């Protein structure tokens, strides 16, 4: 029989929430409202997703999976774009990037029979890939803006010497990629040593033998590793162009901000 | 064919208003005026780091838009106020421009170093180890490595001490004679303008208030604003 957490046990979780709440109260951290709101919001969100997933899992895979993937990609796009609102085409770049990534992993998983085409497998695994890619794209955008800001003088110097935008952005793009990839590589290095990855934990709790759980974990970890890299590359190699106009001139950040709100 | 390297007619760009001016072949034009008067913006227009909002710029008789942009920027070299060196060695900085055009000439290095008064031993030095004056020299040499026909200088000596100023000025004079360079230089130092320039342009609040031959323009200003500006130096 499948194991379940009883409703009473769930209620006991309130104790866990009360600990940071009490700390905030005693030390006057001003976080009480945030703690309560995020706990309630988190719980409600998860239950809602649970209900939606139950509904989607009952639909034929060819209908349920595309619906859920579209929703996930759309939300992820809106979220990642927040980091680069003033940049033109950020939305489109992220959206197309996430779609490409999803097609890429689906091709890999299904093509080599790593995952079966069922909502139970595709949706949570795609969620992990899309979520991680979303974070990577947002970080890359943020990093790229910061790099362009700090290196504006050097970029102007390069342009003034006859560099094309591609040549003038070389160092900026390299640094953005570096910054996005290093934590990703570090994470893969310590996987399983510091904390057991979420998916594996879930499978083991669900009664799957650890070796099988690890195989699944490897599939998802390597997929995330590769898609996060692709995300950073897409953002870096596409977005730097929008810091210039067609006359190979650096676009004014302030002007851009005013134009795109 | 006209003797004009640059011709600006009714150019407007941000603070700059209705700028009309010509720069002759081999001319040594000094642009001066209070800060915020649009001097740097004017230099950016010649190198196309920026384009005017309205008006026309001609380079060697042709609209500036007709030229290939990287090629134009190579021909009309700009030395920025801050050196903004690329964080590698001196030689990497010197090679930067010519390598993009596949025109790097190893034999030219000695001549280049000679013009900017830097010893050959400096070539492999990381730029972080250079003094302010040395950085400015490398920045000048980096632009010269492209063998420009016109040299734009944005207050290249503003952060330097008198000794360094004097020696960079000597380098520039040597260069202008040897290369027949056309120079457009922004400076706040009127004595420097008189030492280096043949033509002066006085800009205030984005407008050309007075222009004329140097040193006459500075010694005998006609307008009250230039009189005030020279009196405050």
Interface residues (C-beta under 8 A of the other chain):
Chain A: X153 X154 X156 X157 X158 X159 X160 X161 X162 X163 X164 X167 X171 X247 X248 X249 X250
Chain B: X47 X48 X49 X50 X51 X69 X70 X71 X73 X74 X77 X78 X80 X82 X84 X85 X86 X96 X97 X100 X101 X139 X142 X143 X146
